[in-house]
Amino acid sequence: MKHIYSTLTSSQDYAPMSLTPEGVPYKQHQIIVYGGHGLIDRNGNPLFGTKTTISNEDYELIKINPVFQAHIKAGFVVVLDDDIIPEKAISDLEQRDKSAPMTSADLEQMKKEKKISKSIEKVEEDGSDNA
């Protein structure tokens, strides 16, 4: 078994593809690696990293997937033989991908860069919708 730890916001399907005799692509097998890092769970707590356990056979299929390789190279995914807590496994990974939800710090940075004129809190306070 392989344990894949991820800091990607969205789950990924690294399905190996094949072609029919007519040349139409199809999925041979679905291999989902869970996302969710940075999202909020139903109790209002942020999620920090996810773990997906796959068989060694499935790992052999996805380790050559170019998107999977790109996610490893970019530092969003790590594959370990050990089953450890996700927070420890992701400590050296990139913590945000481009699809991560915005935080109040992001809004403040956008305000400093003059990409927005008011923070969301300010818009809600004064009732205007002119960001």
Summary of the structure (lengths in Angstrom):
residues: 131
radius of gyration: 19.2
end to end distance: 49.2
largest distance: 62.5
contacts: 330
relative contact order: 0.20
helix: 27%
strand: 20%
